Amino acid sequence: MADREIDEATGVETVGHEWDGIKELDNPMPRWWLWTFYATIIFSIGYMIYYPSIPLIEDSTQGISGHTNRAALQVEMAEAAESRQVYLSQIADSDLQVIRGNEELARFAVAGGDSAFKIHCSQCHGTGAQGSPGYPNLNDDDWLWGGDLDAIYLSIKHGIRNDEDDDARYSEMPAYGADELLERDEIAQVTQYVLQISGQDHDRELAALGEETFGSECATCHGPNGGGDREFGAPNLTDAISLYGNNAELIARQIRKPKHGVMPAWGDRLSDETVKQLAIYVHNLGGGE
Amino acid sequence: MKSEADIEQIDVDAVNSKTYRSLYEARKKIHPKRATGDFRRFKWAVMFITLGIYYITPWIRWDRGDGLPDQAVLLDLANRRFYFFFIEIWPHEFFYVAGMLVMAGIGLFLVTSILGRAWCGYTCPQTVWVDLFLVVERFFEGERNARIKLDAAPWTPSKAIKRGAKHFVWLVIAVATGGAWIFYFADAPTLLVDLFSGQAYFAAYATIGTLTATTYIFGGLMREQVCTYMCPWPRIQAAMLDEHSLTVTYNDWRGEPRSRHLKRMRKEGVSTGDCVDCNACVAVCPMGIDIRDGQQMECISCALCIDACNGVMERLGLEKGLISYATLNDYDANMALAGAGKHVGSPQIIPENVRDEFGKLSERVKRFSPRVFARTRTLIYLFVYAAIGIAMLVHLGMRERLDVKILPDRNPQFVVLSDGSIRNGYELKILNMKGESQQFLISVGGLQNPKISEAGSIYAADNWLATEVPADKTKALKVFVAMSRDHLRQSSTPFNFIVSEMGSTDQKTVSSMFKAPREIAK
């Protein structure tokens, strides 16, 4: 080893290197720094023993704590579930009207219903429950099968026109064109009549003829004035809202070969508390009766 | 008149003076001697007042009515409120606190430009607590010489007891310091009980622990090193000083040349300065410097050297103020008068130049004048300081205790109802910042015949809506506004929500938009 040089000004050894006349003193580390460093080493030993740390080929040492992030998450989820349980058990035991009347419980149900809606319902009804052609908008005040809390609850629980739930409500409109129950011009007349009762531009003569056909063929389900019947899920034809569109072509198409929406039964898939929360949420969207 | 022989020559090194300071050496401990005098008395008073404010404030009660905290000063982080006696600040009014901080900053500029590092010397918590810790140290270990002796002495039971007692009391003070801090953030009496019954939040204990550690380490162990090496304030404050600022100054023009035998020398006709080189100023310095070396980075302007020197001057029958608060301007003028130029410690000081024929200080010597307080700079600081303060006070007096925030529904923007009318949804947040529960009337201006309803409400839509907001709370409610198609001309119609408090003139108008299908525009 080469002779170490002593720096004149400080009396400290230099490390023996020189860069453009600049030399580095071989001062020891500050003691506080060194102590902190030793402290971290001691800490790390405890840490290694307590937590999973050393990677093995397929696994790692488990540590005496047996800590895993997954288990920690489960604990937190369980805590969150427990805090929700206070409300959920009340919701399970209460009627929908009672839940709605209790401000705190209703707020919880709306929030819970919102979150469940985003997961289970938004695929068809949209994230804002605004629907799309063939899928009802749940914000408005027009209901196919009823818009009070119990009716909404039943629709969610059993679904509509599905094969999986025996209590699912079912109805089907005859295919007047495809099954040749009505002539082409009769369908055109009924179309004009439907345009008339929903307050749109129409052909008066054709509509007058269509009224007769409507009375004999359609009024059974849609009502003598076209006001609909929730018993059969028959839409109100007089209002401004239509499921499949309300111009002449779309109405005629629906008379010729109607489409029917299907909604699954959620009673088997979701807990009763969730279905109740969904009912409260949908009812709260603005159209609840 | 006493002779200079009565003045004790203190054997002391100013460990942080340029001569002795070495960056390659470990810190040399400073054993400040107790000073007596006007400045020391003033500092005791400041310590008494500041510590009193700090410890007592959280315990002052202030009745605000039911359901609201009755603590005069409270930073309620959980509920996001700041209470200060009759003032309550909500998060969106936090600019008051920002304004206070700006005022504190400008106030510091103002004080510093007049009085130098007065903050450091008198009111900085570091200074106050170090002073307090020194009182404890002096109580258990004695005055400066006794402490030096104790330091050098081998470990004996008596030394261990003295040291142990000192550190114990320091720790008690440190715990009390950390303990008092957390009372500003919660109801003090409740928290005190919770603390001792082990029910307080972990954050409370952690805060006490942290502040105990910092108080003990900074106040007891690190002391002047905090000011010199850790604190950024001195560097910033130094930039506020100018030649008109009063700083603690050793008046070389009067003190030099120093002589330990002042009376004899003068009797023999040798002219000397007033400094008898007794080192009293060095012995009392908590920063370990010799003020006679001139302005130094370490000096915190605590003025204890002035007290020490004044005591000596008094005993010698000389005029006080060999060390004094002086401006650089006066100092330079006096140095020029003494014939020494501007250089500190210059050998060419001629004592006769600044003295009259009786040996008293000459009339031509520049002395302190209150005019240094009123300068363009200080007046500007004062103006800005006062302007911000007055602006905030006026704003505080006029501020509204009702606020409304509106968030229109975006998904869907509008809903067509069965009768063809259009409905929009809005999230209304009503902030009732008053101490009582209030009834509010919500109506709409700028729309023809609107129907307003609250989501989930059992009441039918009308052209108004009433709601109650509890005291000091924000209420969020979903409001629907429905409009007939016939009254709409465009797909976006601007309008106002009007929220008025019942039984008062308070009212808030907030603008929003009513959205409709595009085909509605005719």
Interface residues (C-beta under 8 A of the other chain):
Chain A: T10 V12 N27 R100 A106 V110 G126 T127 G128 Q130 N137 N139 D140 D141 D142 G199 N236 D239 A240 I241 H283 N284 L285 G286 G287 G288
Chain B: Y24 D409 R410 N411 P412 V415 V416 L417 S418 D419 G420 R423 G425 A455 G456 K478 F480
